[in-house]
Amino acid sequence: MSKDKENSFEKNLQKLEIIVEKLESGEIDLEESVQLYEEGMKIKKICDKKLKDIEMQIKKIKIEDNKVTKEDF
């Protein structure tokens, strides 16, 4: 699997969902909870960056004279 596929927004979102389920289950000890929380925060930061990048890309797409154009940023 390529690095891009492994780090896709969707994959990271799935990882976050698994972490949240484990944390909410109450079946893990304190140390593991803290470790999962830290991992979740790192993944959240990656997802936030990807969303901002996509938002910037969308903002660069313009419609002029009924034509969609994309500006590099």
PyRosetta script that sets phi, psi and omega in degrees:
from pyrosetta import init, pose_from_sequence

init()
pose = pose_from_sequence("MSKDKENSFEKNLQKLEIIVEKLESGEIDLEESVQLYEEGMKIKKICDKKLKDIEMQIKKIKIEDNKVTKEDF")
pose.set_psi(1, 137.0)
pose.set_omega(1, -178.4)
pose.set_phi(2, -72.6)
pose.set_psi(2, 158.8)
pose.set_omega(2, -179.9)
pose.set_phi(3, -60.4)
pose.set_psi(3, -39.1)
pose.set_omega(3, 179.9)
pose.set_phi(4, -62.2)
pose.set_psi(4, -42.2)
pose.set_omega(4, -179.8)
pose.set_phi(5, -66.7)
pose.set_psi(5, -39.9)
pose.set_omega(5, 180.0)
pose.set_phi(6, -65.6)
pose.set_psi(6, -32.8)
pose.set_omega(6, -177.2)
pose.set_phi(7, -104.8)
pose.set_psi(7, 22.1)
pose.set_omega(7, -179.7)
pose.set_phi(8, -67.0)
pose.set_psi(8, 155.9)
pose.set_omega(8, 178.7)
pose.set_phi(9, -55.8)
pose.set_psi(9, -44.6)
pose.set_omega(9, -177.4)
pose.set_phi(10, -63.4)
pose.set_psi(10, -42.6)
pose.set_omega(10, 178.5)
pose.set_phi(11, -63.0)
pose.set_psi(11, -44.0)
pose.set_omega(11, 179.4)
pose.set_phi(12, -64.9)
pose.set_psi(12, -36.8)
pose.set_omega(12, 177.4)
pose.set_phi(13, -64.0)
pose.set_psi(13, -40.7)
pose.set_omega(13, 177.1)
pose.set_phi(14, -62.6)
pose.set_psi(14, -41.8)
pose.set_omega(14, 178.1)
pose.set_phi(15, -60.8)
pose.set_psi(15, -43.2)
pose.set_omega(15, 178.6)
pose.set_phi(16, -61.9)
pose.set_psi(16, -41.1)
pose.set_omega(16, 179.8)
pose.set_phi(17, -62.5)
pose.set_psi(17, -39.8)
pose.set_omega(17, 178.7)
pose.set_phi(18, -65.3)
pose.set_psi(18, -43.0)
pose.set_omega(18, 178.9)
pose.set_phi(19, -61.7)
pose.set_psi(19, -45.3)
pose.set_omega(19, 180.0)
pose.set_phi(20, -61.5)
pose.set_psi(20, -43.5)
pose.set_omega(20, 178.5)
pose.set_phi(21, -59.2)
pose.set_psi(21, -44.0)
pose.set_omega(21, 180.0)
pose.set_phi(22, -64.5)
pose.set_psi(22, -43.6)
pose.set_omega(22, -179.5)
pose.set_phi(23, -65.1)
pose.set_psi(23, -39.2)
pose.set_omega(23, -178.9)
pose.set_phi(24, -74.5)
pose.set_psi(24, -21.3)
pose.set_omega(24, -177.6)
pose.set_phi(25, -65.7)
pose.set_psi(25, -30.7)
pose.set_omega(25, -178.3)
pose.set_phi(26, 74.6)
pose.set_psi(26, 9.9)
pose.set_omega(26, -176.3)
pose.set_phi(27, -98.3)
pose.set_psi(27, 6.8)
pose.set_omega(27, -180.0)
pose.set_phi(28, -115.0)
pose.set_psi(28, 154.0)
pose.set_omega(28, -177.7)
pose.set_phi(29, -78.3)
pose.set_psi(29, 172.2)
pose.set_omega(29, -174.4)
pose.set_phi(30, -59.7)
pose.set_psi(30, -45.7)
pose.set_omega(30, -178.1)
pose.set_phi(31, -61.4)
pose.set_psi(31, -43.4)
pose.set_omega(31, 178.6)
pose.set_phi(32, -67.2)
pose.set_psi(32, -35.8)
pose.set_omega(32, 177.7)
pose.set_phi(33, -61.2)
pose.set_psi(33, -44.7)
pose.set_omega(33, 179.6)
pose.set_phi(34, -64.5)
pose.set_psi(34, -42.5)
pose.set_omega(34, 179.0)
pose.set_phi(35, -61.8)
pose.set_psi(35, -45.0)
pose.set_omega(35, 178.7)
pose.set_phi(36, -64.8)
pose.set_psi(36, -39.1)
pose.set_omega(36, 178.5)
pose.set_phi(37, -61.8)
pose.set_psi(37, -45.0)
pose.set_omega(37, 178.2)
pose.set_phi(38, -61.0)
pose.set_psi(38, -43.8)
pose.set_omega(38, 178.4)
pose.set_phi(39, -62.5)
pose.set_psi(39, -42.4)
pose.set_omega(39, 178.6)
pose.set_phi(40, -61.3)
pose.set_psi(40, -40.3)
pose.set_omega(40, 179.3)
pose.set_phi(41, -66.4)
pose.set_psi(41, -37.0)
pose.set_omega(41, 176.9)
pose.set_phi(42, -64.7)
pose.set_psi(42, -44.5)
pose.set_omega(42, 179.5)
pose.set_phi(43, -64.9)
pose.set_psi(43, -40.4)
pose.set_omega(43, 177.9)
pose.set_phi(44, -59.4)
pose.set_psi(44, -41.7)
pose.set_omega(44, 179.1)
pose.set_phi(45, -62.4)
pose.set_psi(45, -41.5)
pose.set_omega(45, 178.0)
pose.set_phi(46, -63.2)
pose.set_psi(46, -44.3)
pose.set_omega(46, 179.6)
pose.set_phi(47, -63.9)
pose.set_psi(47, -42.3)
pose.set_omega(47, 177.8)
pose.set_phi(48, -58.6)
pose.set_psi(48, -43.6)
pose.set_omega(48, -179.8)
pose.set_phi(49, -64.0)
pose.set_psi(49, -44.0)
pose.set_omega(49, 179.3)
pose.set_phi(50, -61.6)
pose.set_psi(50, -41.6)
pose.set_omega(50, 178.8)
pose.set_phi(51, -64.2)
pose.set_psi(51, -41.3)
pose.set_omega(51, 177.9)
pose.set_phi(52, -63.8)
pose.set_psi(52, -41.7)
pose.set_omega(52, 178.4)
pose.set_phi(53, -60.7)
pose.set_psi(53, -44.2)
pose.set_omega(53, 179.6)
pose.set_phi(54, -66.2)
pose.set_psi(54, -40.5)
pose.set_omega(54, 178.0)
pose.set_phi(55, -59.6)
pose.set_psi(55, -43.4)
pose.set_omega(55, 178.2)
pose.set_phi(56, -64.1)
pose.set_psi(56, -40.1)
pose.set_omega(56, 179.4)
pose.set_phi(57, -63.5)
pose.set_psi(57, -42.5)
pose.set_omega(57, 179.6)
pose.set_phi(58, -64.8)
pose.set_psi(58, -40.1)
pose.set_omega(58, 179.6)
pose.set_phi(59, -63.7)
pose.set_psi(59, -25.3)
pose.set_omega(59, -178.7)
pose.set_phi(60, -82.3)
pose.set_psi(60, -12.7)
pose.set_omega(60, 178.3)
pose.set_phi(61, -82.0)
pose.set_psi(61, 125.5)
pose.set_omega(61, -178.0)
pose.set_phi(62, -122.3)
pose.set_psi(62, 154.9)
pose.set_omega(62, 172.2)
pose.set_phi(63, -113.4)
pose.set_psi(63, 117.6)
pose.set_omega(63, 178.9)
pose.set_phi(64, -129.9)
pose.set_psi(64, 130.1)
pose.set_omega(64, 179.8)
pose.set_phi(65, 50.1)
pose.set_psi(65, 47.2)
pose.set_omega(65, 179.9)
pose.set_phi(66, 59.7)
pose.set_psi(66, 20.4)
pose.set_omega(66, 177.8)
pose.set_phi(67, -119.7)
pose.set_psi(67, 135.6)
pose.set_omega(67, 176.6)
pose.set_phi(68, -87.4)
pose.set_psi(68, 125.5)
pose.set_omega(68, 177.1)
pose.set_phi(69, -124.6)
pose.set_psi(69, 154.6)
pose.set_omega(69, 179.9)
pose.set_phi(70, -124.6)
pose.set_psi(70, 129.0)
pose.set_omega(70, 177.1)
pose.set_phi(71, -95.6)
pose.set_psi(71, 142.8)
pose.set_omega(71, 173.3)
pose.set_phi(72, -74.6)
pose.set_psi(72, 146.4)
pose.set_omega(72, 176.9)
pose.set_phi(73, -128.8)
pose.dump_pdb("model.pdb")
